[in-house]
């Protein structure tokens, strides 16, 4: 998953207003638009699972 800026001129187009959306391959996730790439990246970081603590 990566943050991508979408608007009326991009392919794919922004599903709502222009801004940063999270894309998983060719699929736009429901989250967004975010106001900055950093905000989108922080959302991504908060949704990723924590690695298991028992890995050496």
C-alpha positions as CSV (number, residue, x, y, z in Angstrom):
1,X,0.0,0.0,0.0
2,X,1.3,3.4,-0.9
3,X,0.0,7.0,-0.7
4,X,-0.7,8.6,-4.1
5,X,-2.0,12.0,-5.0
6,X,-5.1,11.9,-7.1
7,X,-7.2,14.6,-8.7
8,X,-9.4,15.1,-11.8
9,X,-6.4,14.7,-14.2
10,X,-4.8,11.5,-12.8
11,X,-5.5,7.9,-13.8
12,X,-7.2,6.7,-11.8
13,X,-9.2,9.9,-10.9
14,X,-9.8,10.9,-7.3
15,X,-13.0,9.2,-6.1
16,X,-14.0,12.4,-4.2
17,X,-12.0,15.6,-3.9
18,X,-8.3,16.0,-4.9
19,X,-5.9,14.8,-2.3
20,X,-3.7,11.9,-1.1
21,X,-5.3,8.5,-1.2
22,X,-4.0,5.0,-0.2
23,X,-3.7,2.6,-3.1
24,X,-3.3,-1.1,-2.8
25,X,-2.2,-2.1,-6.3
26,X,-4.8,-0.7,-8.6
27,X,-7.4,-0.4,-5.9
28,X,-8.1,2.9,-4.0
29,X,-8.9,2.3,-0.4
30,X,-11.9,4.1,1.2
31,X,-9.6,6.2,3.4
32,X,-8.8,9.7,2.2
33,X,-8.4,12.1,0.9
34,X,-5.5,13.1,3.2
35,X,-4.2,16.7,3.1
36,X,-0.5,15.6,2.8
37,X,1.6,12.6,1.9
38,X,2.9,12.6,5.4
39,X,-0.6,12.4,6.9
40,X,-1.4,9.4,4.5
41,X,1.9,7.7,5.5
42,X,1.1,8.2,9.2
43,X,-2.3,6.5,8.7
44,X,-0.5,3.6,6.9
45,X,2.0,3.2,9.8
46,X,-0.9,3.2,12.3
47,X,-2.7,0.4,10.4
48,X,0.2,-2.0,9.9
49,X,0.3,-4.8,12.4
50,X,3.1,-4.9,14.9
51,X,5.7,-7.6,14.2
52,X,5.7,-10.6,16.7
53,X,7.8,-9.9,19.7
54,X,9.2,-13.4,19.9
55,X,11.2,-13.2,16.7
56,X,14.9,-13.1,17.6
